[in-house]
Amino acid sequence: MVDSNGPDSHVQTPRGLAAAGRKLWDAGIAEFTWAQHELAILEEASRTRDRIVELDKSVQDDGLMLASPQGSRVHPAVGEARQQRLTLARLLATLGIPPLADDGLPPARGVRGVYGRKS
């Protein structure tokens, strides 16, 4: 039997989520029913979304190019943000849910699988 959050259970929001991660968490909890292992994936996706926002802010604050002894170079947060976006896309695909509109990711294909939307 799969444990899932239903109308009678309470799913606690993970501690330490910032606004972007909380938005993803809240949207996921509102739309779908989750098994415990899926909640762990949703939590990681939410934390990844927060990380992307932090990396983007670093680039915004510091600029795209940074000075170094070898000359100008691309901010290291640019590459890491790209990797985090790939991670987020994979996590969301694993859960079978679409990304939020402001994630800038392509929509997920297919249906969410056996769990489906809450009714």
RARA-V309427 format. One record per run of one state. SS is the DSSP state (alpha for helix, beta for strand, coil for the rest). FROM is the first residue (numbers start at 1). TO is the last residue. Records with the same first field share a line. If there is no record, write none. Layout:
# RARA-V309427
SS->FROM-TO  FROM-TO
This chain:
# RARA-V309427
coil->1-3  5-18  33-34  63-64  69-70  75-75  96-100  104-116  118-119
beta->4-4  32-32  35-35  65-68  71-74  117-117
alpha->19-31  36-62  76-95  101-103
